[in-house]
Amino acid sequence: MITRGMNLPLIIACIVIVLALIILPLIVSYKAEKKEKNINKEWDKIKEYGNKLNNKTRKKY
C-alpha cells in the first residue's frame, strides 16, 4: 500500500490532518449547540417570570 516515494512521517502527518479536519468541526458545533441550549434556558426563565408577573397583575383587576 505504501508507495516507494512516500515516507512514513508524511503518511502519519496526512492522517493526523485528515482526522483534525473531521474532529474539529464536530467539537465546535457541539460547543455552540451546548451554549445555545443554555441561552434558551435563560430566556425560558425570563419568559416564565414575565408570565407570573402578568398573571399576578391580571388577578388584581
C-alpha positions as CSV (number, residue, x, y, z in Angstrom):
1,M,0.0,0.0,0.0
2,I,2.9,2.4,0.7
3,T,4.5,3.6,-2.5
4,R,8.2,4.0,-2.8
5,G,8.4,7.8,-2.7
6,M,6.3,8.3,0.5
7,N,7.9,8.5,3.9
8,L,6.2,7.2,7.0
9,P,6.1,10.6,8.8
10,L,4.4,12.1,5.7
11,I,1.7,9.5,5.8
12,I,1.2,9.9,9.5
13,A,1.0,13.7,9.1
14,C,-1.6,13.4,6.4
15,I,-3.7,11.1,8.6
16,V,-3.4,13.5,11.5
17,I,-4.5,16.4,9.3
18,V,-7.5,14.5,7.9
19,L,-8.6,13.5,11.5
20,A,-8.2,17.1,12.7
21,L,-10.4,18.3,9.8
22,I,-13.1,15.8,10.7
23,I,-13.0,16.1,14.5
24,L,-12.5,19.9,15.0
25,P,-15.8,21.0,13.3
26,L,-17.7,18.4,15.4
27,I,-16.2,19.8,18.6
28,V,-17.0,23.4,17.6
29,S,-20.6,22.6,16.7
30,Y,-21.1,20.6,19.9
31,K,-19.9,23.6,22.0
32,A,-22.1,26.0,20.0
33,E,-25.2,23.7,20.5
34,K,-24.5,23.5,24.2
35,K,-24.2,27.2,24.5
36,E,-27.4,27.8,22.6
37,K,-29.3,25.4,25.0
38,N,-28.0,27.4,28.0
39,I,-29.2,30.7,26.4
40,N,-32.6,29.2,25.6
41,K,-32.9,28.1,29.3
42,E,-32.2,31.6,30.4
43,W,-34.8,33.1,28.1
44,D,-37.3,30.5,29.2
45,K,-36.8,31.5,32.8
46,I,-37.3,35.2,31.9
47,K,-40.5,34.3,30.0
48,E,-41.8,32.3,32.9
49,Y,-41.1,35.1,35.3
50,G,-42.9,37.6,33.0
51,N,-45.9,35.4,32.7
52,K,-46.0,35.0,36.5
53,L,-46.0,38.8,36.9
54,N,-48.7,39.2,34.2
55,N,-50.9,36.7,36.0
56,K,-50.5,38.5,39.3
57,T,-51.4,41.8,37.8
58,R,-54.5,40.3,36.0
59,K,-55.8,38.8,39.2
60,K,-55.7,42.3,40.9
61,Y,-58.2,43.7,38.5
